[in-house]
Amino acid sequence: MPRNSLKGLNSSQIEAVTHGEGPLLVLAGPGSGKTRVIAHRIAYLINDLSVSLGEILAVTFTNKAAAEMKKRAEELAGEWTSGIWIGTFHSICLRILKMEVDFLEDYTKDFVVYDQDDQLGLLKSCMKELDYGESLFSPKGVLSEFDAVENRGDVSFRDDFYGRALRELYDFYKDELVKRNAMTFNDLLLQANRLLSENEGVRVRYQDRFSHVLVDEYQDTNVSQYRFAKILSQRHRNLFVVGDDSQSIYGWRGADINNILNFERDFPGARVVKLERNYRSTSTILGIANSVIKKNLGRKGKNLWTENPAGEKVVVFKAGDNSDEARFVAERVSHLVESGNFTWGDVAVFYRANFQSRVIEEGLSAQRIAYRIVSGVGFYQRAEIKDIIAYLRLIQNPRDNVSFERIVNVPPRKIGEVTLRKLREISGIGGFALMDAIEYCQKQELLSGQALRALSRFLDMIREFGSVAQDQPAAKVISTLLERTGYLDYLGKEHHRMENVKELLNAAEGLGEMTLSDFLDLVLLATDEDRGDSGGEKVSLMTIHAAKGLEFPVVFVVGVNEGLLPHQRSMDSLEGLEEERRLFYVAVTRAKRLLHVSYASSRATSGGVYGARRSLFLDDLPPEYVVYESRRKDFSGSESDSYSDLPPEKPSREPEDADCSLRPGQKVTHTIFGPGVVKRIDGKGNEAVVTVVFSVSGVKKILASYLTA
């Protein structure tokens, strides 16, 4: 019996990989080797249990993770794993919908998928049609509302003016999508779930097919993704999920932490295997992480440990203001690199919100330190790439009005807004696509002169491409398109944009004879997960959300102040506060050797300079793991460029003369309101007024004498 599928695993990993029948939750802490476990599990199913490749479905959240999973599984299984369904939720759903398109009521086989920009363009036209001004309704805000209701699986809105307007817009918008033979990424899941739920034949076929369903990053699943995995695993019940409730940080985009917290309840007979050994960080950093996360009420018990050395203590730096904080980061980074122990690329700086990067960038630039902003504009989001993709999509699907609107005048064809407005009116009255409206105008002589000639040439070109595109590889279509439209000439001296277009052509050529339809499916599912420059040594700057899944020898977490981390919007509910604590946990567990945490005593905003409080999370750091620093002052009272150790500060919310036994962040219980977490203490002893965030009742102010620790 082949044993390569277990090689190099520790005892907990082996227990997970060799699990038999039934549902299993692998509770995998950061740095515990969860990706290895999934790959080894796939290899074990193939090599040791003789499971057919086509019976395995492995789902994750990013194309990069799916590719890595497939690569590792192939290395371990010792064979080509093309028969396994490995991909993102969206790609798997798209694959099912394409295969079962005959069972979809509202779509043809050539349906397209709209990305966010496409959706925004369509929504704006819907708002115009319904006379909703953008001054009252932000299109991006409306799309966010649509995403929120779809992600939670309950398409309902508030019963007020705004809610009723959203309902009208939503219904009209969804109808327009169907008319354009288009879906959103949310629709891929919603339509797949609807098909599997309502069509017994389709449901049974896929339930029979997949005897083993594996899901990565289970803590990040929303309601639709949870339902999808549950439906497909219902017959064989071999659902193997890997996740970490302590790293659930995407509640704001629909992730439901209850999916992982309630796994045993939702899947009776389920087992749980904990991966607690960490291979990444020092024991000191893990001591900090464990102490921070154990304050959360909504969590499963897990305690990280390692055989790595204790390492250096965690530095907590108190800055005078955010500029001083940036100067500290730049100076400390320079010192670490100049010591010869680290390179620029070893260092990362994390912050809660994007706006915080400006002062850090200025601080690094002042020291002539090269840096990169991680998660910038992705390749497929660049304007010139979206232009070419819009051409290709219109060639494939002439009903795609969003793509038409984007490129009908790119390059410029002297088609004015008045002409386009009339074309839209004709399209709306007749109920047909804009491309068909051009032909209607030709026959009815509704337009004349230069505009009609330009539109007619455009129509002829797109239809000509459409007639030959099915018989040519995507690369040939793109190459001919660039030549015929003069798009590269249109870019002129914008060399970086020209290089991007050429790179798109290179990508298509590398796919050989792939058809235009398959190429567009590939592009639509692709998200640019480039983590910045892979070459060259630069300090990495990113939000904590962007840092998830990464690791660095040296990490700086800046802006650890109340109002930033935890964020002001998250401090009035237990769920919000606990997600912020998980976010801080994710930040500190990215560090391998050195961790620096900093906060400012004051912060400059557009309204002036204000006093700032350090985060309540810092009260949870055990003193034995921490060294406190601040900029040293000389005898004249001026600040110098050296640093001094400080004693640990008292909890940020507790007055110095308070003798109340409670402290911020502490778990308490009330006889009526139940469990909660202390947020603030005002006053002394049992007469102190304690602000508590309760799990059910929200924020309450209660006398300390009525609380039990």
C-alpha positions as CSV (number, residue, x, y, z in Angstrom):
1,M,0.0,0.0,0.0
2,P,1.5,3.4,-1.0
3,R,2.4,5.5,2.1
4,N,3.8,8.6,0.3
5,S,0.5,10.3,1.2
6,L,1.5,10.4,4.9
7,K,5.2,11.2,4.5
8,G,6.4,14.1,6.6
9,L,3.1,14.6,8.6
10,N,2.8,15.0,12.4
11,S,0.4,12.9,14.4
12,S,-2.5,15.4,14.2
13,Q,-2.1,15.8,10.5
14,I,-2.0,12.1,10.0
15,E,-5.2,11.8,12.1
16,A,-6.9,14.3,9.7
17,V,-5.6,12.8,6.5
18,T,-6.5,9.2,7.4
19,H,-10.0,10.1,8.6
20,G,-12.5,7.5,7.4
21,E,-16.2,8.0,6.6
22,G,-18.4,10.9,7.7
23,P,-17.9,14.7,8.1
24,L,-14.7,16.1,9.5
25,L,-13.7,19.6,10.6
26,V,-9.9,20.2,10.6
27,L,-9.4,23.1,13.0
28,A,-6.1,24.4,11.6
29,G,-4.3,27.2,13.4
30,P,-2.0,29.6,11.5
31,G,1.2,28.1,10.4
32,S,0.0,24.6,11.1
33,G,0.3,23.2,7.6
34,K,-3.3,23.1,6.6
35,T,-2.5,23.3,2.8
36,R,-0.3,20.2,3.2
37,V,-3.2,18.4,4.9
38,I,-5.6,19.0,2.1
39,A,-3.1,17.9,-0.6
40,H,-2.2,14.8,1.5
41,R,-5.8,14.0,2.0
42,I,-6.4,14.0,-1.8
43,A,-3.4,11.8,-2.3
44,Y,-4.5,9.5,0.5
45,L,-8.0,9.1,-1.1
46,I,-6.4,8.2,-4.5
47,N,-3.4,6.1,-3.4
48,D,-4.7,4.4,-0.2
49,L,-8.4,4.3,-0.5
50,S,-8.5,3.9,-4.4
51,V,-11.1,6.6,-4.8
52,S,-11.6,7.5,-8.5
53,L,-10.4,11.0,-9.5
54,G,-13.8,12.0,-10.7
55,E,-15.4,11.4,-7.3
56,I,-13.3,14.1,-5.6
57,L,-14.4,17.7,-5.4
58,A,-12.0,20.2,-3.7
59,V,-13.2,23.8,-3.3
60,T,-11.3,26.9,-2.2
61,F,-11.6,30.7,-2.5
62,T,-8.8,31.8,-4.9
63,N,-7.4,30.5,-8.2
64,K,-3.9,30.7,-6.7
65,A,-4.9,28.4,-3.8
66,A,-6.6,26.0,-6.2
67,A,-3.6,25.8,-8.4
68,E,-1.3,25.2,-5.4
69,M,-3.6,22.5,-4.1
70,K,-3.6,20.8,-7.4
71,K,0.1,21.0,-7.8
72,R,0.8,19.5,-4.4
73,A,-1.8,16.7,-4.9
74,E,-0.2,15.7,-8.2
75,E,3.3,15.6,-6.6
76,L,2.0,13.4,-3.8
77,A,-0.4,11.2,-5.8
78,G,2.2,10.6,-8.4
79,E,-0.2,11.0,-11.3
80,W,-2.0,13.7,-13.3
81,T,-5.1,14.8,-11.4
82,S,-7.0,16.4,-14.2
83,G,-10.0,14.3,-13.4
84,I,-10.4,15.9,-10.0
85,W,-12.7,18.9,-9.7
86,I,-10.4,21.4,-8.0
87,G,-11.3,25.1,-8.1
88,T,-13.0,28.1,-6.6
89,F,-16.6,28.1,-5.6
90,H,-17.3,30.3,-8.6
91,S,-15.4,28.2,-11.1
92,I,-17.1,25.0,-9.9
93,C,-20.5,26.6,-10.1
94,L,-19.8,28.0,-13.6
95,R,-18.7,24.5,-14.7
96,I,-21.9,22.9,-13.4
97,L,-24.1,25.6,-15.0
98,K,-22.4,25.3,-18.3
99,M,-22.8,21.5,-18.3
100,E,-26.5,21.8,-17.2
101,V,-27.4,25.0,-19.1
102,D,-30.4,23.3,-20.8
103,F,-32.0,23.2,-17.3
104,L,-31.6,26.9,-16.8
105,E,-34.9,28.8,-17.5
106,D,-33.5,32.2,-18.3
107,Y,-30.1,31.7,-19.9
108,T,-28.6,30.3,-23.1
109,K,-25.2,28.5,-23.3
110,D,-23.4,31.7,-24.2
111,F,-24.2,33.5,-21.0
112,V,-21.5,35.8,-19.6
113,V,-20.4,36.8,-16.1
114,Y,-20.2,40.4,-15.2
115,D,-17.5,41.6,-12.9
116,Q,-18.0,44.6,-10.5
117,D,-17.3,47.3,-13.1
118,D,-19.8,45.7,-15.5
119,Q,-22.4,45.5,-12.8
120,L,-21.8,49.1,-11.9
121,G,-22.3,50.2,-15.5
122,L,-25.5,48.2,-15.7
123,L,-26.8,49.5,-12.4
124,K,-26.2,53.1,-13.4
125,S,-28.3,52.6,-16.5
126,C,-31.0,51.0,-14.4
127,M,-30.9,54.0,-12.0
128,K,-31.3,56.4,-14.9
129,E,-34.2,54.4,-16.3
130,L,-36.0,54.5,-12.9
131,D,-35.0,58.1,-12.3
132,Y,-32.9,57.5,-9.2
133,G,-30.2,60.2,-9.0
134,E,-26.7,59.3,-8.0
135,S,-26.7,62.2,-5.5
136,L,-29.2,60.2,-3.4
137,F,-28.2,56.7,-4.2
138,S,-24.5,55.8,-4.5
139,P,-24.2,53.1,-7.2
140,K,-21.3,51.4,-5.4
141,G,-23.3,51.6,-2.1
142,V,-26.4,50.1,-3.8
143,L,-24.2,47.2,-5.2
144,S,-22.8,46.6,-1.7
145,E,-26.4,46.3,-0.4
146,F,-27.2,43.8,-3.2
147,D,-24.1,41.8,-2.3
148,A,-25.0,41.8,1.4
149,V,-28.5,40.5,0.9
150,E,-27.4,37.8,-1.6
151,N,-24.5,36.7,0.6
152,R,-26.7,36.2,3.6
153,G,-29.2,34.2,1.5
154,D,-32.2,36.5,2.3
155,V,-33.1,39.0,-0.4
156,S,-35.1,41.3,1.7
157,F,-34.8,45.1,2.4
158,R,-35.9,47.5,5.1
159,D,-39.5,48.7,4.9
160,D,-38.7,52.4,4.5
161,F,-38.2,54.7,1.6
162,Y,-34.6,53.6,1.0
163,G,-35.4,49.9,1.4
164,R,-38.4,50.1,-1.0
165,A,-36.2,51.9,-3.5
166,L,-33.6,49.2,-3.2
167,R,-36.2,46.5,-3.8
168,E,-37.4,48.2,-7.0
169,L,-33.8,48.7,-8.2
170,Y,-32.9,45.2,-7.3
171,D,-35.8,43.6,-9.2
172,F,-35.2,45.8,-12.3
173,Y,-31.4,45.2,-12.2
174,K,-31.9,41.4,-12.0
175,D,-34.3,41.5,-14.9
176,E,-31.9,43.5,-17.0
177,L,-29.1,41.0,-16.3
178,V,-31.3,38.2,-17.6
179,K,-32.2,40.2,-20.7
180,R,-28.4,40.5,-21.3
181,N,-27.8,36.8,-20.8
182,A,-25.5,37.7,-18.0
183,M,-24.8,36.6,-14.4
184,T,-22.9,38.1,-11.5
185,F,-20.4,36.1,-9.5
186,N,-23.1,35.9,-6.8
187,D,-25.5,34.5,-9.4
188,L,-23.2,31.6,-10.1
189,L,-23.7,30.3,-6.6
190,L,-27.4,31.3,-6.4
191,Q,-28.2,29.7,-9.7
192,A,-26.2,26.6,-9.0
193,N,-27.9,26.2,-5.6
194,R,-31.4,26.8,-7.1
195,L,-30.7,24.2,-9.8
196,L,-29.4,21.6,-7.3
197,S,-32.3,22.3,-5.0
198,E,-35.2,22.3,-7.5
199,N,-34.0,19.7,-10.1
200,E,-33.9,16.3,-8.5
201,G,-32.2,14.7,-11.5
202,V,-29.3,17.2,-11.6
203,R,-29.0,17.1,-7.8
204,V,-28.8,13.3,-7.6
205,R,-26.3,13.2,-10.5
206,Y,-23.8,15.4,-8.7
207,Q,-24.4,13.9,-5.3
208,D,-23.7,10.5,-6.7
209,R,-20.7,11.7,-8.6
210,F,-18.9,13.3,-5.6
211,S,-18.2,10.8,-2.9
212,H,-15.7,13.1,-1.2
213,V,-16.1,16.9,-0.9
214,L,-13.3,19.0,0.5
215,V,-13.6,22.7,1.4
216,D,-10.6,25.0,2.3
217,E,-10.9,28.2,4.4
218,Y,-14.3,27.0,5.7
219,Q,-14.5,29.9,8.1
220,D,-14.8,32.3,5.2
221,T,-17.9,30.6,3.7
222,N,-21.1,32.6,3.3
223,V,-24.7,31.2,3.4
224,S,-24.7,30.3,-0.4
225,Q,-21.3,28.5,-0.2
226,Y,-22.4,26.6,2.9
227,R,-25.6,25.4,1.2
228,F,-23.6,24.4,-1.9
229,A,-21.2,22.2,0.1
230,K,-24.0,20.8,2.2
231,I,-26.2,19.8,-0.8
232,L,-23.3,18.1,-2.7
233,S,-22.2,16.1,0.4
234,Q,-25.7,15.0,1.5
235,R,-25.6,11.5,0.1
236,H,-22.1,10.2,1.0
237,R,-21.6,12.6,3.9
238,N,-17.9,12.7,3.3
239,L,-17.5,16.4,3.9
240,F,-13.9,17.3,4.8
241,V,-13.5,21.0,5.7
242,V,-10.4,22.9,6.9
243,G,-10.6,26.2,8.6
244,D,-9.9,28.3,11.7
245,D,-12.6,30.2,13.5
246,S,-9.9,32.5,14.9
247,Q,-9.1,33.7,11.4
248,S,-12.6,34.6,10.3
249,I,-12.2,38.2,9.3
250,Y,-14.6,38.6,6.3
251,G,-17.9,39.1,8.1
252,W,-18.2,42.5,6.3
253,R,-18.5,40.7,2.9
254,G,-20.8,38.0,4.0
255,A,-18.7,35.3,5.6
256,D,-20.7,33.6,8.5
257,I,-18.5,32.4,11.3
258,N,-21.4,30.2,12.5
259,N,-20.8,27.9,9.6
260,I,-17.6,26.7,11.4
261,L,-18.7,27.2,15.0
262,N,-21.9,25.0,14.4
263,F,-20.3,22.4,12.2
264,E,-20.9,19.5,14.6
265,R,-24.5,20.6,15.0
266,D,-25.1,21.0,11.3
267,F,-23.5,17.7,10.4
268,P,-24.4,15.1,13.1
269,G,-21.6,12.6,13.8
270,A,-18.9,15.0,12.7
271,R,-15.4,14.7,14.2
272,V,-13.0,17.5,14.9
273,V,-9.2,17.3,14.6
274,K,-7.1,20.2,15.8
275,L,-3.9,21.3,14.2
276,E,-2.2,23.3,17.0
277,R,1.5,22.8,16.3
278,N,2.8,26.0,14.6
279,Y,5.8,25.8,12.3
280,R,6.1,29.5,11.6
281,S,6.5,31.7,14.6
282,T,8.5,31.8,17.8
283,S,6.9,30.7,21.1
284,T,6.9,34.3,22.3
285,I,4.8,35.4,19.3
286,L,2.5,32.5,19.9
287,G,2.2,33.4,23.5
288,I,0.9,36.8,22.5
289,A,-1.5,35.3,19.9
290,N,-3.0,32.8,22.3
291,S,-3.5,35.4,25.0
292,V,-5.3,37.8,22.6
293,I,-7.7,35.3,21.0
294,K,-8.7,33.5,24.2
295,K,-10.7,36.6,25.2
296,N,-13.2,35.9,22.4
297,L,-16.4,34.2,23.5
298,G,-17.4,32.9,20.1
299,R,-14.6,30.5,19.4
300,K,-13.6,26.9,19.6
301,G,-10.8,26.0,22.0
302,K,-7.4,25.8,20.4
303,N,-3.9,26.6,21.8
304,L,-1.0,27.1,19.4
305,W,2.4,25.7,20.4
306,T,5.8,25.2,18.7
307,E,9.2,23.6,19.0
308,N,10.7,26.8,17.6
309,P,12.9,28.9,20.0
310,A,11.4,31.6,22.3
311,G,13.0,34.3,20.2
312,E,12.9,38.0,21.1
313,K,10.2,39.8,23.0
314,V,7.5,41.6,21.2
315,V,8.1,45.3,20.9
316,V,5.2,47.6,21.8
317,F,6.1,51.2,20.8
318,K,4.3,54.3,22.1
319,A,4.6,57.1,19.5
320,G,3.9,60.7,20.0
321,D,1.7,60.9,16.9
322,N,1.3,59.0,13.6
323,S,4.3,60.7,12.0
324,D,6.5,59.7,14.9
325,E,5.1,56.2,14.5
326,A,6.1,56.2,10.8
327,R,9.6,57.5,11.7
328,F,10.0,54.7,14.2
329,V,9.0,52.0,11.6
330,A,11.5,53.4,9.0
331,E,14.3,53.8,11.5
332,R,13.8,50.3,13.0
333,V,13.6,48.7,9.5
334,S,16.8,50.4,8.5
335,H,18.5,49.2,11.6
336,L,17.4,45.6,11.2
337,V,18.5,45.5,7.5
338,E,21.8,47.2,8.2
339,S,22.5,44.6,10.9
340,G,22.8,42.0,8.1
341,N,20.2,39.7,9.7
342,F,17.3,40.6,7.5
343,T,16.6,41.9,4.0
344,W,14.1,44.6,2.9
345,G,11.9,41.8,1.5
346,D,11.7,40.2,4.9
347,V,9.8,43.1,6.4
348,A,6.0,43.9,6.2
349,V,4.0,46.7,7.7
350,F,0.3,46.0,8.4
351,Y,-2.5,48.6,9.0
352,R,-6.2,48.3,9.5
353,A,-7.3,50.7,6.7
354,N,-5.8,51.8,3.4
355,F,-5.7,55.5,4.4
356,Q,-3.1,54.7,7.0
357,S,-0.5,53.9,4.4
358,R,0.2,57.5,3.4
359,V,2.2,58.5,6.5
360,I,4.1,55.2,6.4
361,E,5.0,55.7,2.8
362,E,6.3,59.1,3.6
363,G,8.3,57.8,6.5
364,L,9.9,55.1,4.4
365,S,10.6,57.5,1.5
366,A,12.3,59.9,3.8
367,Q,14.8,57.1,4.7
368,R,15.1,56.1,1.0
369,I,13.5,52.7,1.7
370,A,11.9,51.0,-1.3
371,Y,8.4,49.6,-0.7
372,R,5.5,48.1,-2.5
373,I,1.8,48.4,-1.8
374,V,0.3,44.9,-1.9
375,S,-3.1,44.3,-3.5
376,G,-3.0,47.2,-5.9
377,V,-4.9,47.3,-9.2
378,G,-5.0,43.8,-10.6
379,F,-4.0,42.9,-14.2
380,Y,-7.6,42.2,-15.4
381,Q,-8.9,45.4,-13.7
382,R,-6.6,47.7,-15.8
383,A,-8.6,49.8,-18.2
384,E,-6.9,48.7,-21.4
385,I,-7.4,45.0,-20.5
386,K,-11.0,45.6,-19.7
387,D,-11.4,47.2,-23.1
388,I,-10.1,44.2,-25.0
389,I,-12.2,41.8,-22.8
390,A,-15.3,43.9,-23.5
391,Y,-14.7,43.5,-27.3
392,L,-14.3,39.8,-26.9
393,R,-17.4,39.5,-24.8
394,L,-19.5,41.5,-27.3
395,I,-18.2,39.3,-30.1
396,Q,-19.3,36.2,-28.2
397,N,-22.6,37.7,-26.9
398,P,-24.0,40.6,-29.0
399,R,-26.7,41.1,-26.3
400,D,-24.1,42.3,-23.8
401,N,-25.0,46.0,-23.6
402,V,-22.5,46.7,-20.8
403,S,-19.6,45.7,-23.1
404,F,-21.1,47.6,-26.0
405,E,-21.3,50.8,-23.9
406,R,-17.7,50.4,-22.9
407,I,-16.1,50.1,-26.3
408,V,-18.4,51.5,-28.9
409,N,-16.3,54.7,-28.8
410,V,-12.9,53.1,-28.0
411,P,-10.9,54.0,-30.0
412,P,-12.9,57.1,-30.7
413,R,-15.4,56.7,-33.6
414,K,-17.1,60.2,-33.4
415,I,-20.3,58.7,-32.0
416,G,-21.8,61.4,-29.8
417,E,-23.7,61.1,-26.6
418,V,-26.9,62.3,-28.3
419,T,-26.7,59.5,-30.8
420,L,-26.1,56.9,-28.0
421,R,-28.9,58.3,-25.9
422,K,-31.3,57.9,-28.9
423,L,-30.0,54.4,-29.4
424,R,-30.7,53.6,-25.8
425,E,-34.2,54.9,-26.1
426,I,-34.9,52.8,-29.2
427,S,-33.4,49.8,-27.4
428,G,-35.6,50.4,-24.3
429,I,-38.8,50.8,-26.3
430,G,-38.2,47.9,-28.5
431,G,-36.9,45.6,-25.8
432,F,-33.8,44.5,-27.8
433,A,-30.1,44.9,-27.4
434,L,-28.1,47.9,-28.5
435,M,-26.4,46.0,-31.3
436,D,-29.9,45.1,-32.7
437,A,-31.0,48.7,-32.2
438,I,-28.3,49.8,-34.7
439,E,-29.8,47.4,-37.3
440,Y,-33.3,48.7,-36.5
441,C,-32.1,52.3,-37.1
442,Q,-30.6,51.3,-40.4
443,K,-33.9,49.8,-41.6
444,Q,-36.1,52.5,-40.3
445,E,-33.7,55.3,-41.2
446,L,-33.9,56.7,-37.7
447,L,-30.3,57.9,-37.7
448,S,-28.4,59.4,-40.6
449,G,-25.0,60.8,-41.5
450,Q,-21.7,60.2,-39.9
451,A,-23.0,58.7,-36.7
452,L,-25.0,56.0,-38.5
453,R,-22.1,55.2,-40.8
454,A,-19.8,54.8,-37.8
455,L,-22.3,52.6,-35.9
456,S,-22.9,50.5,-39.0
457,R,-19.1,49.9,-39.5
458,F,-18.9,48.9,-35.8
459,L,-21.9,46.5,-36.2
460,D,-20.4,44.9,-39.3
461,M,-17.0,44.5,-37.6
462,I,-18.4,42.8,-34.5
463,R,-20.6,40.5,-36.5
464,E,-17.8,39.6,-38.8
465,F,-15.6,38.6,-35.8
466,G,-18.5,36.7,-34.4
467,S,-18.9,34.6,-37.5
468,V,-15.3,33.4,-37.5
469,A,-14.5,33.5,-33.8
470,Q,-15.9,30.0,-33.2
471,D,-13.4,28.5,-35.6
472,Q,-10.3,30.3,-34.5
473,P,-8.2,30.2,-31.3
474,A,-8.7,33.1,-28.9
475,A,-5.1,34.4,-29.6
476,K,-5.9,34.8,-33.3
477,V,-9.1,36.6,-32.5
478,I,-7.3,39.0,-30.2
479,S,-4.4,39.6,-32.6
480,T,-6.8,40.4,-35.5
481,L,-8.9,42.5,-33.2
482,L,-6.0,44.7,-32.2
483,E,-5.0,45.2,-35.8
484,R,-8.5,45.9,-37.1
485,T,-9.5,48.3,-34.4
486,G,-6.1,50.1,-34.3
487,Y,-6.2,49.8,-30.5
488,L,-2.4,49.8,-30.1
489,D,-2.1,52.9,-32.2
490,Y,-4.8,54.4,-30.0
491,L,-2.6,53.8,-26.9
492,G,0.2,55.8,-28.6
493,K,3.1,56.5,-26.3
494,E,1.5,54.9,-23.2
495,H,4.0,52.1,-23.2
496,H,3.0,50.5,-19.9
497,R,-0.6,50.1,-21.2
498,M,0.7,48.8,-24.5
499,E,2.8,46.2,-22.6
500,N,-0.3,45.1,-20.7
501,V,-2.3,44.5,-23.9
502,K,0.7,42.6,-25.4
503,E,0.8,40.5,-22.2
504,L,-2.8,39.6,-22.6
505,L,-2.1,38.4,-26.1
506,N,0.9,36.5,-24.8
507,A,-1.3,34.8,-22.3
508,A,-3.8,33.8,-25.0
509,E,-1.0,32.5,-27.2
510,G,0.3,30.4,-24.3
511,L,-3.1,28.6,-24.2
512,G,-2.7,27.2,-27.7
513,E,-5.9,26.4,-29.5
514,M,-8.2,27.4,-26.6
515,T,-11.5,28.8,-28.0
516,L,-12.7,32.3,-27.3
517,S,-15.5,31.0,-25.1
518,D,-13.2,29.0,-22.9
519,F,-10.7,31.9,-22.8
520,L,-13.4,34.3,-21.5
521,D,-14.5,31.8,-18.9
522,L,-10.9,31.6,-17.7
523,V,-10.5,35.4,-17.7
524,L,-13.8,36.0,-15.9
525,L,-12.9,33.7,-13.1
526,A,-9.3,35.0,-12.8
527,T,-8.6,37.5,-10.1
528,D,-5.2,39.2,-10.0
529,E,-3.7,37.8,-6.9
530,D,-0.3,39.1,-7.6
531,R,1.1,40.1,-4.2
532,G,3.2,42.9,-5.7
533,D,6.7,42.7,-7.2
534,S,8.2,39.2,-6.8
535,G,11.5,40.5,-7.9
536,G,13.6,43.1,-6.0
537,E,13.9,43.6,-2.3
538,K,11.2,45.9,-1.0
539,V,9.3,46.4,2.2
540,S,5.7,45.3,1.9
541,L,2.8,47.5,3.0
542,M,-0.7,46.1,3.2
543,T,-3.9,46.0,5.1
544,I,-4.3,43.2,7.6
545,H,-7.0,41.7,5.4
546,A,-4.5,41.5,2.5
547,A,-1.9,39.9,4.8
548,K,-4.0,36.8,5.5
549,G,-2.3,33.7,4.2
550,L,1.1,35.4,4.1
551,E,4.1,35.3,6.4
552,F,7.2,37.5,7.0
553,P,10.3,37.2,9.2
554,V,9.6,40.8,10.5
555,V,6.2,42.3,11.0
556,F,5.1,45.8,12.1
557,V,1.5,46.3,13.1
558,V,0.8,50.1,13.2
559,G,-2.1,52.1,14.4
560,V,-3.1,49.8,17.2
561,N,-5.4,52.5,18.7
562,E,-9.0,52.4,19.7
563,G,-11.1,53.5,16.7
564,L,-8.6,52.0,14.3
565,L,-8.0,48.5,15.7
566,P,-10.6,47.8,16.9
567,H,-12.3,50.0,14.3
568,Q,-14.8,52.5,15.5
569,R,-17.7,51.0,13.5
570,S,-17.1,47.6,15.2
571,M,-17.0,48.6,18.8
572,D,-20.7,48.6,19.6
573,S,-21.4,44.9,19.1
574,L,-19.8,41.8,20.5
575,E,-19.7,40.2,17.0
576,G,-17.9,43.3,15.6
577,L,-15.5,43.5,18.5
578,E,-14.6,39.8,18.3
579,E,-14.0,40.1,14.5
580,E,-11.6,43.0,15.2
581,R,-9.8,40.8,17.8
582,R,-9.5,38.0,15.2
583,L,-8.1,40.6,12.8
584,F,-5.4,41.5,15.3
585,Y,-4.7,37.8,15.9
586,V,-4.2,37.3,12.1
587,A,-1.8,40.2,12.1
588,V,0.5,39.0,14.9
589,T,0.5,35.4,13.6
590,R,2.0,36.5,10.2
591,A,5.3,37.2,12.1
592,K,8.0,34.5,12.0
593,R,10.8,36.0,14.1
594,L,10.2,39.6,15.1
595,L,6.9,41.4,15.9
596,H,6.5,45.2,16.5
597,V,3.2,46.7,17.6
598,S,2.8,50.4,17.7
599,Y,0.2,53.1,18.7
600,A,0.1,56.9,18.8
601,S,-0.8,59.1,21.7
602,S,-2.3,61.6,19.3
603,R,-3.4,61.4,15.7
604,A,-3.7,64.0,13.0
605,T,-7.0,64.1,11.0
606,S,-8.5,66.5,8.6
607,G,-10.2,68.2,11.6
608,G,-7.0,68.7,13.6
609,V,-4.9,66.8,16.1
610,Y,-6.7,64.7,18.7
611,G,-5.6,62.6,21.7
612,A,-5.7,58.9,20.9
613,R,-6.1,55.8,23.2
614,R,-4.2,52.7,22.7
615,S,-6.2,49.6,21.8
616,L,-7.9,47.6,24.5
617,F,-6.2,44.5,22.8
618,L,-2.9,45.7,24.1
619,D,-4.2,45.1,27.6
620,D,-4.3,41.4,26.8
621,L,-0.5,41.0,26.1
622,P,1.2,39.1,28.9
623,P,4.1,41.2,30.3
624,E,6.6,38.3,30.1
625,Y,6.4,38.4,26.3
626,V,6.6,42.2,25.8
627,V,9.1,45.0,25.9
628,Y,7.6,48.6,25.9
629,E,9.5,51.4,24.1
630,S,9.1,55.1,23.4
631,R,11.3,57.8,22.0
632,R,13.7,59.0,24.6
633,K,13.7,62.6,25.6
634,D,16.9,64.5,26.5
635,F,17.3,66.8,29.5
636,S,16.0,69.8,27.6
637,G,12.7,67.9,26.9
638,S,13.5,67.5,23.2
639,E,13.0,64.1,21.6
640,S,16.1,62.3,20.4
641,D,16.5,59.6,17.8
642,S,17.1,56.9,20.4
643,Y,14.6,54.8,22.3
644,S,14.0,53.9,25.9
645,D,12.2,51.1,27.6
646,L,8.9,51.9,29.3
647,P,7.1,49.9,32.0
648,P,3.9,48.3,30.9
649,E,1.1,50.8,30.7
650,K,-2.1,50.2,32.8
651,P,-5.1,49.1,30.9
652,S,-6.2,51.9,28.5
653,R,-9.7,52.2,29.9
654,E,-9.2,51.9,33.6
655,P,-8.6,55.1,35.7
656,E,-5.4,55.0,37.7
657,D,-7.2,55.2,41.0
658,A,-9.9,52.6,40.2
659,D,-10.0,49.6,42.5
660,C,-12.7,47.8,40.4
661,S,-11.6,44.2,40.0
662,L,-12.8,44.1,36.3
663,R,-10.8,45.2,33.3
664,P,-11.5,46.0,29.7
665,G,-11.6,42.9,27.5
666,Q,-12.6,40.6,30.4
667,K,-15.5,38.2,30.0
668,V,-18.4,38.7,32.4
669,T,-21.9,37.4,32.9
670,H,-25.2,39.1,33.9
671,T,-28.2,37.2,35.2
672,I,-30.5,38.8,32.6
673,F,-28.3,39.8,29.7
674,G,-26.0,36.7,29.7
675,P,-22.4,36.6,28.6
676,G,-20.5,39.7,27.5
677,V,-17.1,41.5,27.3
678,V,-16.1,44.6,29.3
679,K,-15.5,47.5,27.0
680,R,-15.1,50.4,29.5
681,I,-15.0,51.1,33.2
682,D,-15.9,54.5,34.8
683,G,-15.7,54.9,38.6
684,K,-14.4,52.9,41.5
685,G,-15.0,49.5,43.1
686,N,-18.5,47.9,42.9
687,E,-20.0,51.4,42.2
688,A,-18.1,51.6,39.0
689,V,-20.2,51.9,35.8
690,V,-19.1,49.2,33.4
691,T,-19.9,49.4,29.7
692,V,-20.4,45.8,28.5
693,V,-20.9,44.4,25.0
694,F,-23.3,41.5,25.4
695,S,-23.6,38.7,22.8
696,V,-27.4,39.0,22.6
697,S,-28.5,42.3,24.1
698,G,-25.7,44.5,22.7
699,V,-24.1,47.4,24.6
700,K,-25.3,48.1,28.1
701,K,-24.0,50.2,31.1
702,I,-24.2,48.3,34.3
703,L,-22.9,48.6,37.9
704,A,-19.9,46.4,38.5
705,S,-21.7,44.8,41.5
706,Y,-24.2,43.2,39.2
707,L,-21.6,41.5,37.0
708,T,-19.9,38.1,37.6
709,A,-16.4,37.6,36.2
